[in-house]
Amino acid sequence: MKTVVTGNLSQSALSRLRDDLGLDVEYRPIEEREGRLPEDEFRALVEDAEILIVGYEGVSERVIDAASDLRLVASTRGGPDANVDIEAATEQDIPVLYAPGRNAVSVGDFTWGEIICAMRNIAHAHHLLRTGTYTGTPQADAASGGEREDVTWGMGRESPYVQLKGQELAGKTVGIVGLGAVGREVAKRASGFEVDLLGYDPYIDADTMGEYDTEKVELDVLLERSDVVTVHVPVTESTRGLLGPDEFEAMKESAYFINNARGAIIDQDALVEQLRSGGLRGAALDVYDMEPIPEDHPLLELDNVITTPHLGGATEEVIERHSEMVVDDIEAYLDGREPSHVANEETVSKE
């Protein structure tokens, strides 16, 4: 059974496909290419495939029509509708498997890393050292007079100790917008920091939030009370533009804003305005309304902003996790059992 794989899979998953399931696997991982395959090349590749495992190639209606033998599509992503035409697959009775929550742990870790970097100026301090702002002639004993050596950068008004002074997390309030898989991982990691948690998610009840020591509140309350606001919702009709000028205006001037979800969830221009005017103390962003972010983007000019190039889910463990999830479901499907994660379940019931 010909199986085309254009997503990134672990070696153990590839071995299972080939050795345990007996599939004829053609492996063309995107991490070994310059980028996505052009649609014409992709259509030719899948023309006689029965199973297709994708990560970022677009499985459009044209691609599905070209693959006349196709029985199964598996996306290694948590949201397969981003690159798979679910409706077109359903019309052809083709199940679409996916890997929900595959990067929740990684983004949960990354979020706290960004919060700490923003509140303690870690990334900015690194930049200033690398660009020569705080380098100079070393001092052997900056304190002098005591019994032990005490080397410092200096304590005066222009010193990094003064200019880059940050805040501790203990006693602060962290607001989590979206308590799905990622938001819950963020909440789970909060206990050691001695913070209070607020949560906004119209689809999660108060009791469930309570299991994560999170108080359920409305969005306006969360924004007004939080010292840190971190966003973890998918892009839908109800979340697109969820945070705009009024929402950023409602936040504390001393607050930090974190977005590791999607750029479309916020009004980026409104955020820039608040950061420029002092309406917010800082921000950390891993996603943008345009990617790659243009080199002249105003966010890159602000010293109170940490910018990273969509790295929240970029860990080795994510590939291991989605590989296992997808191959487990392919094996179940081939064995006549119901897969655990199917975007169009009606196709499985027909089978």
C-alpha atoms as a printed R data frame, in Angstrom:
    type eleno elety resid chain resno       x      y      z
1   ATOM     1    CA   MET     A     1   0.000  0.000  0.000
2   ATOM     2    CA   LYS     A     2   1.763  3.160 -1.200
3   ATOM     3    CA   THR     A     3   2.136  5.747  1.550
4   ATOM     4    CA   VAL     A     4   3.451  9.232  0.814
5   ATOM     5    CA   VAL     A     5   4.845 11.163  3.781
6   ATOM     6    CA   THR     A     6   5.658 14.861  3.370
7   ATOM     7    CA   GLY     A     7   5.439 15.753  7.062
8   ATOM     8    CA   ASN     A     8   8.258 15.250  9.542
9   ATOM     9    CA   LEU     A     9   8.124 11.831 11.252
10  ATOM    10    CA   SER     A    10  10.381 10.133 13.766
11  ATOM    11    CA   GLN     A    11  12.523  7.212 12.666
12  ATOM    12    CA   SER     A    12  10.632  4.889 15.003
13  ATOM    13    CA   ALA     A    13   7.345  5.896 13.354
14  ATOM    14    CA   LEU     A    14   8.773  5.278  9.877
15  ATOM    15    CA   SER     A    15   9.963  1.845 11.009
16  ATOM    16    CA   ARG     A    16   6.487  1.018 12.287
17  ATOM    17    CA   LEU     A    17   4.913  2.041  8.991
18  ATOM    18    CA   ARG     A    18   7.349 -0.007  6.950
19  ATOM    19    CA   ASP     A    19   8.141 -3.011  9.148
20  ATOM    20    CA   ASP     A    20   5.056 -3.470 11.345
21  ATOM    21    CA   LEU     A    21   2.325 -2.303  8.959
22  ATOM    22    CA   GLY     A    22   4.055 -3.383  5.744
23  ATOM    23    CA   LEU     A    23   3.468 -0.086  3.944
24  ATOM    24    CA   ASP     A    24   5.464  1.091  0.931
25  ATOM    25    CA   VAL     A    25   6.639  4.452  2.278
26  ATOM    26    CA   GLU     A    26   7.987  7.324  0.198
27  ATOM    27    CA   TYR     A    27   9.404  9.817  2.712
28  ATOM    28    CA   ARG     A    28   9.803 13.446  1.600
29  ATOM    29    CA   PRO     A    29   9.968 15.417  4.899
30  ATOM    30    CA   ILE     A    30   9.580 19.167  4.644
31  ATOM    31    CA   GLU     A    31  12.535 19.795  6.984
32  ATOM    32    CA   GLU     A    32  14.828 18.384  4.274
33  ATOM    33    CA   ARG     A    33  13.418 20.657  1.544
34  ATOM    34    CA   GLU     A    34  13.353 24.398  0.934
35  ATOM    35    CA   GLY     A    35   9.638 24.554  1.690
36  ATOM    36    CA   ARG     A    36   6.246 23.276  0.572
37  ATOM    37    CA   LEU     A    37   6.018 21.296 -2.645
38  ATOM    38    CA   PRO     A    38   4.393 23.169 -5.551
39  ATOM    39    CA   GLU     A    39   0.848 21.873 -6.047
40  ATOM    40    CA   ASP     A    40   1.540 20.341 -9.468
41  ATOM    41    CA   GLU     A    41   4.519 18.407 -8.104
42  ATOM    42    CA   PHE     A    42   2.526 17.409 -5.035
43  ATOM    43    CA   ARG     A    43  -0.394 16.161 -7.160
44  ATOM    44    CA   ALA     A    44   1.962 14.027 -9.253
45  ATOM    45    CA   LEU     A    45   3.551 12.607 -6.099
46  ATOM    46    CA   VAL     A    46   0.231 11.462 -4.584
47  ATOM    47    CA   GLU     A    47  -1.380 10.292 -7.814
48  ATOM    48    CA   ASP     A    48  -1.223  6.592 -6.866
49  ATOM    49    CA   ALA     A    49  -0.959  6.977 -3.071
50  ATOM    50    CA   GLU     A    50  -3.435  5.209 -0.798
51  ATOM    51    CA   ILE     A    51  -2.265  6.857  2.412
52  ATOM    52    CA   LEU     A    52  -1.017 10.447  2.668
53  ATOM    53    CA   ILE     A    53   0.721 11.854  5.753
54  ATOM    54    CA   VAL     A    54   1.245 15.617  5.578
55  ATOM    55    CA   GLY     A    55   2.504 18.401  7.775
56  ATOM    56    CA   TYR     A    56   2.362 21.648  5.813
57  ATOM    57    CA   GLU     A    57   1.556 20.736  2.216
58  ATOM    58    CA   GLY     A    58  -1.888 21.929  1.188
59  ATOM    59    CA   VAL     A    59  -4.284 19.054  0.574
60  ATOM    60    CA   SER     A    60  -6.776 20.916 -1.581
61  ATOM    61    CA   GLU     A    61  -9.731 19.542 -3.509
62  ATOM    62    CA   ARG     A    62  -7.494 19.459 -6.606
63  ATOM    63    CA   VAL     A    63  -4.943 17.310 -4.778
64  ATOM    64    CA   ILE     A    64  -7.635 14.953 -3.511
65  ATOM    65    CA   ASP     A    65  -9.114 14.632 -6.988
66  ATOM    66    CA   ALA     A    66  -5.674 13.795 -8.376
67  ATOM    67    CA   ALA     A    67  -5.182 10.976 -5.862
68  ATOM    68    CA   SER     A    68  -7.812  8.573 -7.143
69  ATOM    69    CA   ASP     A    69  -6.601  5.692 -4.909
70  ATOM    70    CA   LEU     A    70  -6.454  7.747 -1.732
71  ATOM    71    CA   ARG     A    71  -8.033  6.033  1.280
72  ATOM    72    CA   LEU     A    72  -6.669  8.001  4.210
73  ATOM    73    CA   VAL     A    73  -5.155 11.409  4.990
74  ATOM    74    CA   ALA     A    74  -3.218 12.028  8.203
75  ATOM    75    CA   SER     A    75  -2.121 15.519  9.234
76  ATOM    76    CA   THR     A    76   0.600 15.830 11.852
77  ATOM    77    CA   ARG     A    77  -0.921 19.129 12.974
78  ATOM    78    CA   GLY     A    78  -3.303 19.858 15.818
79  ATOM    79    CA   GLY     A    79  -5.668 21.696 13.475
80  ATOM    80    CA   PRO     A    80  -5.887 19.815 10.151
81  ATOM    81    CA   ASP     A    81  -8.290 22.325  8.612
82  ATOM    82    CA   ALA     A    82  -5.312 24.694  8.229
83  ATOM    83    CA   ASN     A    83  -3.946 22.678  5.311
84  ATOM    84    CA   VAL     A    84  -6.513 19.963  4.502
85  ATOM    85    CA   ASP     A    85  -9.817 20.561  2.737
86  ATOM    86    CA   ILE     A    86 -11.887 18.529  5.198
87  ATOM    87    CA   GLU     A    87 -15.094 18.975  3.218
88  ATOM    88    CA   ALA     A    88 -13.529 17.708 -0.008
89  ATOM    89    CA   ALA     A    89 -12.071 14.695  1.818
90  ATOM    90    CA   THR     A    90 -15.432 13.939  3.411
91  ATOM    91    CA   GLU     A    91 -17.186 14.028  0.057
92  ATOM    92    CA   GLN     A    92 -14.779 11.316 -1.098
93  ATOM    93    CA   ASP     A    93 -15.296  9.325  2.156
94  ATOM    94    CA   ILE     A    94 -11.652  9.827  3.096
95  ATOM    95    CA   PRO     A    95 -10.975 10.026  6.857
96  ATOM    96    CA   VAL     A    96  -8.663 12.830  7.984
97  ATOM    97    CA   LEU     A    97  -6.561 11.953 11.025
98  ATOM    98    CA   TYR     A    98  -4.743 14.592 13.068
99  ATOM    99    CA   ALA     A    99  -2.701 15.129 16.257
100 ATOM   100    CA   PRO     A   100  -4.491 17.416 18.726
101 ATOM   101    CA   GLY     A   101  -2.388 18.755 21.586
102 ATOM   102    CA   ARG     A   102   0.854 17.560 20.025
103 ATOM   103    CA   ASN     A   103   2.701 20.757 20.964
104 ATOM   104    CA   ALA     A   104   0.834 21.717 24.142
105 ATOM   105    CA   VAL     A   105   3.716 20.815 26.464
106 ATOM   106    CA   SER     A   106   6.263 22.613 24.284
107 ATOM   107    CA   VAL     A   107   4.216 25.806 24.046
108 ATOM   108    CA   GLY     A   108   3.480 25.647 27.767
109 ATOM   109    CA   ASP     A   109   7.222 25.595 28.494
110 ATOM   110    CA   PHE     A   110   7.909 28.287 25.923
111 ATOM   111    CA   THR     A   111   5.258 30.600 27.359
112 ATOM   112    CA   TRP     A   112   6.806 30.649 30.808
113 ATOM   113    CA   GLY     A   113  10.204 31.163 29.239
114 ATOM   114    CA   GLU     A   114   8.864 34.248 27.470
115 ATOM   115    CA   ILE     A   115   7.134 35.547 30.600
116 ATOM   116    CA   ILE     A   116  10.345 35.321 32.608
117 ATOM   117    CA   CYS     A   117  12.439 36.779 29.781
118 ATOM   118    CA   ALA     A   118  10.069 39.734 29.488
119 ATOM   119    CA   MET     A   119   9.716 40.437 33.200
120 ATOM   120    CA   ARG     A   120  13.461 40.103 33.895
121 ATOM   121    CA   ASN     A   121  14.743 41.651 30.639
122 ATOM   122    CA   ILE     A   122  16.804 38.544 29.867
123 ATOM   123    CA   ALA     A   123  16.531 38.687 26.083
124 ATOM   124    CA   HIS     A   124  17.063 42.451 25.974
125 ATOM   125    CA   ALA     A   125  20.114 42.207 28.245
126 ATOM   126    CA   HIS     A   126  21.575 39.537 25.967
127 ATOM   127    CA   HIS     A   127  21.045 41.813 22.957
128 ATOM   128    CA   LEU     A   128  22.691 44.786 24.704
129 ATOM   129    CA   LEU     A   129  25.741 42.742 25.635
130 ATOM   130    CA   ARG     A   130  26.108 41.282 22.148
131 ATOM   131    CA   THR     A   131  25.862 44.743 20.597
132 ATOM   132    CA   GLY     A   132  28.408 46.326 22.968
133 ATOM   133    CA   THR     A   133  26.205 48.513 25.170
134 ATOM   134    CA   TYR     A   134  27.405 47.040 28.462
135 ATOM   135    CA   THR     A   135  30.866 45.797 27.516
136 ATOM   136    CA   GLY     A   136  33.949 47.685 28.676
137 ATOM   137    CA   THR     A   137  37.081 47.566 30.804
138 ATOM   138    CA   PRO     A   138  36.815 44.807 33.457
139 ATOM   139    CA   GLN     A   139  37.023 45.717 37.143
140 ATOM   140    CA   ALA     A   140  38.724 43.163 39.372
141 ATOM   141    CA   ASP     A   141  36.915 44.220 42.545
142 ATOM   142    CA   ALA     A   142  34.055 46.622 41.963
143 ATOM   143    CA   ALA     A   143  33.023 46.741 45.620
144 ATOM   144    CA   SER     A   144  36.464 46.995 47.322
145 ATOM   145    CA   GLY     A   145  37.135 47.278 51.018
146 ATOM   146    CA   GLY     A   146  35.610 43.972 52.066
147 ATOM   147    CA   GLU     A   147  37.209 40.659 52.873
148 ATOM   148    CA   ARG     A   148  36.070 38.963 49.669
149 ATOM   149    CA   GLU     A   149  36.112 39.925 46.031
150 ATOM   150    CA   ASP     A   150  32.775 41.243 44.710
151 ATOM   151    CA   VAL     A   151  32.724 41.741 40.966
152 ATOM   152    CA   THR     A   152  29.743 43.687 39.551
153 ATOM   153    CA   TRP     A   153  28.843 45.738 36.500
154 ATOM   154    CA   GLY     A   154  28.405 48.773 38.697
155 ATOM   155    CA   MET     A   155  25.359 50.055 40.559
156 ATOM   156    CA   GLY     A   156  24.991 53.613 39.270
157 ATOM   157    CA   ARG     A   157  22.024 55.008 37.363
158 ATOM   158    CA   GLU     A   158  23.372 53.916 33.970
159 ATOM   159    CA   SER     A   159  24.271 50.410 35.120
160 ATOM   160    CA   PRO     A   160  22.405 47.302 33.889
161 ATOM   161    CA   TYR     A   161  21.347 46.687 37.501
162 ATOM   162    CA   VAL     A   162  19.321 49.899 37.382
163 ATOM   163    CA   GLN     A   163  18.374 50.098 33.721
164 ATOM   164    CA   LEU     A   164  17.272 46.456 33.403
165 ATOM   165    CA   LYS     A   165  15.691 45.959 36.802
166 ATOM   166    CA   GLY     A   166  12.728 43.585 36.509
167 ATOM   167    CA   GLN     A   167   9.955 42.065 38.596
168 ATOM   168    CA   GLU     A   168   9.428 38.827 40.496
169 ATOM   169    CA   LEU     A   169   6.515 36.574 39.559
170 ATOM   170    CA   ALA     A   170   5.410 35.707 43.092
171 ATOM   171    CA   GLY     A   171   2.192 37.481 44.019
172 ATOM   172    CA   LYS     A   172   1.372 38.475 40.440
173 ATOM   173    CA   THR     A   173  -1.824 37.566 38.573
174 ATOM   174    CA   VAL     A   174  -1.543 35.711 35.267
175 ATOM   175    CA   GLY     A   175  -4.545 35.692 32.941
176 ATOM   176    CA   ILE     A   176  -4.841 32.795 30.493
177 ATOM   177    CA   VAL     A   177  -7.075 33.391 27.470
178 ATOM   178    CA   GLY     A   178  -8.092 29.920 26.317
179 ATOM   179    CA   LEU     A   179  -7.952 26.864 28.591
180 ATOM   180    CA   GLY     A   180  -7.603 24.201 25.934
181 ATOM   181    CA   ALA     A   181  -4.640 21.821 25.740
182 ATOM   182    CA   VAL     A   182  -2.009 24.567 25.678
183 ATOM   183    CA   GLY     A   183  -3.665 26.845 28.213
184 ATOM   184    CA   ARG     A   184  -3.910 23.966 30.671
185 ATOM   185    CA   GLU     A   185  -0.214 23.190 30.307
186 ATOM   186    CA   VAL     A   186   0.528 26.847 31.038
187 ATOM   187    CA   ALA     A   187  -1.670 26.657 34.139
188 ATOM   188    CA   LYS     A   188  -0.026 23.437 35.344
189 ATOM   189    CA   ARG     A   189   3.409 25.055 35.238
190 ATOM   190    CA   ALA     A   190   2.323 28.058 37.307
191 ATOM   191    CA   SER     A   191   2.309 26.453 40.751
192 ATOM   192    CA   GLY     A   192   6.005 26.904 41.466
193 ATOM   193    CA   PHE     A   193   5.861 30.619 40.681
194 ATOM   194    CA   GLU     A   194   3.280 31.403 43.404
195 ATOM   195    CA   VAL     A   195   1.009 33.362 41.069
196 ATOM   196    CA   ASP     A   196  -2.762 33.689 40.961
197 ATOM   197    CA   LEU     A   197  -4.426 32.419 37.785
198 ATOM   198    CA   LEU     A   198  -7.445 33.818 35.962
199 ATOM   199    CA   GLY     A   199  -8.965 32.066 32.952
200 ATOM   200    CA   TYR     A   200 -11.270 33.115 30.144
201 ATOM   201    CA   ASP     A   201 -12.788 30.423 27.960
202 ATOM   202    CA   PRO     A   202 -16.522 30.307 27.175
203 ATOM   203    CA   TYR     A   203 -16.267 26.575 26.436
204 ATOM   204    CA   ILE     A   204 -14.680 25.526 29.749
205 ATOM   205    CA   ASP     A   205 -16.702 25.505 32.973
206 ATOM   206    CA   ALA     A   206 -15.567 26.884 36.326
207 ATOM   207    CA   ASP     A   207 -15.136 23.443 37.905
208 ATOM   208    CA   THR     A   208 -12.758 22.322 35.166
209 ATOM   209    CA   MET     A   209 -10.746 25.525 35.499
210 ATOM   210    CA   GLY     A   210 -10.662 24.955 39.231
211 ATOM   211    CA   GLU     A   211  -8.843 21.686 38.655
212 ATOM   212    CA   TYR     A   212  -5.990 23.830 37.338
213 ATOM   213    CA   ASP     A   213  -6.199 26.358 40.216
214 ATOM   214    CA   THR     A   214  -7.633 28.878 37.769
215 ATOM   215    CA   GLU     A   215 -10.527 31.235 38.492
216 ATOM   216    CA   LYS     A   216 -13.001 31.510 35.617
217 ATOM   217    CA   VAL     A   217 -13.770 35.141 34.729
218 ATOM   218    CA   GLU     A   218 -15.019 37.163 31.791
219 ATOM   219    CA   LEU     A   219 -12.456 38.607 29.401
220 ATOM   220    CA   ASP     A   220 -12.817 42.197 30.591
221 ATOM   221    CA   VAL     A   221 -12.203 41.159 34.193
222 ATOM   222    CA   LEU     A   222  -9.160 39.128 33.218
223 ATOM   223    CA   LEU     A   223  -7.648 42.041 31.316
224 ATOM   224    CA   GLU     A   224  -8.235 44.528 34.148
225 ATOM   225    CA   ARG     A   225  -6.816 42.311 36.901
226 ATOM   226    CA   SER     A   226  -3.901 40.535 35.249
227 ATOM   227    CA   ASP     A   227  -0.231 41.470 35.471
228 ATOM   228    CA   VAL     A   228   0.464 39.069 32.602
229 ATOM   229    CA   VAL     A   229  -1.999 38.129 29.846
230 ATOM   230    CA   THR     A   230  -1.157 35.103 27.704
231 ATOM   231    CA   VAL     A   231  -3.241 33.955 24.723
232 ATOM   232    CA   HIS     A   232  -3.867 30.327 23.741
233 ATOM   233    CA   VAL     A   233  -6.904 30.096 21.458
234 ATOM   234    CA   PRO     A   234  -7.254 28.931 17.836
235 ATOM   235    CA   VAL     A   235  -8.295 31.266 15.047
236 ATOM   236    CA   THR     A   236 -12.060 31.015 14.566
237 ATOM   237    CA   GLU     A   237 -14.797 33.450 13.630
238 ATOM   238    CA   SER     A   238 -15.256 34.257 17.320
239 ATOM   239    CA   THR     A   239 -11.552 34.708 18.152
240 ATOM   240    CA   ARG     A   240 -10.322 36.596 15.090
241 ATOM   241    CA   GLY     A   241  -9.509 40.092 16.343
242 ATOM   242    CA   LEU     A   242 -10.486 39.095 19.892
243 ATOM   243    CA   LEU     A   243  -8.042 41.589 21.391
244 ATOM   244    CA   GLY     A   244  -8.175 45.044 19.870
245 ATOM   245    CA   PRO     A   245  -7.720 48.686 20.951
246 ATOM   246    CA   ASP     A   246 -10.350 48.562 23.725
247 ATOM   247    CA   GLU     A   247  -8.975 45.329 25.174
248 ATOM   248    CA   PHE     A   248  -5.364 46.527 25.237
249 ATOM   249    CA   GLU     A   249  -6.506 49.838 26.714
250 ATOM   250    CA   ALA     A   250  -8.224 47.925 29.526
251 ATOM   251    CA   MET     A   251  -4.981 46.250 30.623
252 ATOM   252    CA   LYS     A   252  -2.727 47.637 33.347
253 ATOM   253    CA   GLU     A   253   0.077 49.937 32.256
254 ATOM   254    CA   SER     A   254   2.420 47.654 34.195
255 ATOM   255    CA   ALA     A   255   1.165 44.493 32.445
256 ATOM   256    CA   TYR     A   256   2.898 42.175 29.982
257 ATOM   257    CA   PHE     A   257   1.186 40.629 26.960
258 ATOM   258    CA   ILE     A   258   2.175 37.221 25.532
259 ATOM   259    CA   ASN     A   259   0.916 35.728 22.257
260 ATOM   260    CA   ASN     A   260   2.002 32.250 21.184
261 ATOM   261    CA   ALA     A   261  -1.288 31.368 19.466
262 ATOM   262    CA   ARG     A   262  -1.868 33.149 16.138
263 ATOM   263    CA   GLY     A   263  -1.343 36.708 14.942
264 ATOM   264    CA   ALA     A   264  -4.919 37.030 13.660
265 ATOM   265    CA   ILE     A   265  -6.277 36.869 17.207
266 ATOM   266    CA   ILE     A   266  -5.038 40.376 18.014
267 ATOM   267    CA   ASP     A   267  -5.000 43.821 16.446
268 ATOM   268    CA   GLN     A   268  -1.232 44.097 16.101
269 ATOM   269    CA   ASP     A   269  -1.273 47.827 15.368
270 ATOM   270    CA   ALA     A   270  -3.246 48.463 18.549
271 ATOM   271    CA   LEU     A   271  -0.693 46.472 20.535
272 ATOM   272    CA   VAL     A   272   2.195 48.450 19.036
273 ATOM   273    CA   GLU     A   273   0.472 51.703 19.957
274 ATOM   274    CA   GLN     A   274   0.050 50.631 23.585
275 ATOM   275    CA   LEU     A   275   3.673 49.519 23.821
276 ATOM   276    CA   ARG     A   276   4.917 52.779 22.319
277 ATOM   277    CA   SER     A   277   2.781 54.984 24.540
278 ATOM   278    CA   GLY     A   278   3.485 53.196 27.798
279 ATOM   279    CA   GLY     A   279   0.044 51.637 27.965
280 ATOM   280    CA   LEU     A   280   1.768 48.272 28.476
281 ATOM   281    CA   ARG     A   281   5.106 47.522 30.102
282 ATOM   282    CA   GLY     A   282   6.134 44.834 27.663
283 ATOM   283    CA   ALA     A   283   5.208 41.987 25.360
284 ATOM   284    CA   ALA     A   284   6.533 38.727 23.968
285 ATOM   285    CA   LEU     A   285   5.321 37.515 20.583
286 ATOM   286    CA   ASP     A   286   6.011 34.315 18.699
287 ATOM   287    CA   VAL     A   287   3.332 34.830 16.016
288 ATOM   288    CA   TYR     A   288   2.408 37.741 13.753
289 ATOM   289    CA   ASP     A   289  -0.208 38.832 11.235
290 ATOM   290    CA   MET     A   290   2.469 38.391  8.532
291 ATOM   291    CA   GLU     A   291   5.167 35.703  8.611
292 ATOM   292    CA   PRO     A   292   8.049 36.063  8.154
293 ATOM   293    CA   ILE     A   293   7.743 39.421  9.875
294 ATOM   294    CA   PRO     A   294   9.005 42.259  7.616
295 ATOM   295    CA   GLU     A   295  12.441 43.586  8.565
296 ATOM   296    CA   ASP     A   296  11.050 47.112  8.998
297 ATOM   297    CA   HIS     A   297   8.161 46.062 11.257
298 ATOM   298    CA   PRO     A   298   7.652 48.451 14.197
299 ATOM   299    CA   LEU     A   299   7.651 45.576 16.700
300 ATOM   300    CA   LEU     A   300  11.339 45.023 15.930
301 ATOM   301    CA   GLU     A   301  12.151 48.597 16.963
302 ATOM   302    CA   LEU     A   302  10.702 48.341 20.477
303 ATOM   303    CA   ASP     A   303  13.045 47.550 23.370
304 ATOM   304    CA   ASN     A   304  10.148 46.295 25.506
305 ATOM   305    CA   VAL     A   305   9.182 43.533 23.066
306 ATOM   306    CA   ILE     A   306  10.601 40.021 22.706
307 ATOM   307    CA   THR     A   307  10.147 38.629 19.206
308 ATOM   308    CA   THR     A   308  10.736 35.014 18.155
309 ATOM   309    CA   PRO     A   309  10.056 33.353 14.761
310 ATOM   310    CA   HIS     A   310   7.161 30.965 15.556
311 ATOM   311    CA   LEU     A   311   9.200 28.598 17.732
312 ATOM   312    CA   GLY     A   312   6.653 27.649 20.398
313 ATOM   313    CA   GLY     A   313   6.104 24.141 19.068
314 ATOM   314    CA   ALA     A   314   9.580 23.600 17.633
315 ATOM   315    CA   THR     A   315  10.898 20.760 19.782
316 ATOM   316    CA   GLU     A   316  12.137 17.267 19.063
317 ATOM   317    CA   GLU     A   317   9.494 15.869 21.386
318 ATOM   318    CA   VAL     A   318   6.661 17.352 19.293
319 ATOM   319    CA   ILE     A   319   7.777 15.316 16.276
320 ATOM   320    CA   GLU     A   320   7.995 12.185 18.430
321 ATOM   321    CA   ARG     A   321   4.544 12.854 19.882
322 ATOM   322    CA   HIS     A   322   2.654 13.582 16.653
323 ATOM   323    CA   SER     A   323   4.421 10.681 14.926
324 ATOM   324    CA   GLU     A   324   3.199  8.234 17.553
325 ATOM   325    CA   MET     A   325  -0.339  9.661 17.534
326 ATOM   326    CA   VAL     A   326  -0.670  9.501 13.755
327 ATOM   327    CA   VAL     A   327   0.828  6.032 13.351
328 ATOM   328    CA   ASP     A   328  -1.302  4.665 16.220
329 ATOM   329    CA   ASP     A   329  -4.419  5.889 14.419
330 ATOM   330    CA   ILE     A   330  -3.288  4.579 11.026
331 ATOM   331    CA   GLU     A   331  -2.701  1.182 12.602
332 ATOM   332    CA   ALA     A   332  -6.132  1.254 14.225
333 ATOM   333    CA   TYR     A   333  -7.769  2.186 10.922
334 ATOM   334    CA   LEU     A   334  -6.030 -0.600  9.021
335 ATOM   335    CA   ASP     A   335  -6.971 -3.083 11.760
336 ATOM   336    CA   GLY     A   336 -10.637 -2.136 11.462
337 ATOM   337    CA   ARG     A   337 -10.669 -0.263 14.778
338 ATOM   338    CA   GLU     A   338 -11.830  3.321 15.223
339 ATOM   339    CA   PRO     A   339  -8.958  5.837 15.290
340 ATOM   340    CA   SER     A   340  -8.797  8.199 18.283
341 ATOM   341    CA   HIS     A   341  -8.447 11.472 16.370
342 ATOM   342    CA   VAL     A   342 -10.556 11.879 13.235
343 ATOM   343    CA   ALA     A   343 -11.576 15.305 11.944
344 ATOM   344    CA   ASN     A   344 -14.503 13.903  9.937
345 ATOM   345    CA   GLU     A   345 -15.809 11.023 12.021
346 ATOM   346    CA   GLU     A   346 -18.721 10.334  9.687
347 ATOM   347    CA   THR     A   347 -16.299  8.815  7.182
348 ATOM   348    CA   VAL     A   348 -15.130  6.257  9.742
349 ATOM   349    CA   SER     A   349 -18.700  5.244 10.635
350 ATOM   350    CA   LYS     A   350 -19.323  4.628  6.935
351 ATOM   351    CA   GLU     A   351 -16.258  2.394  6.787
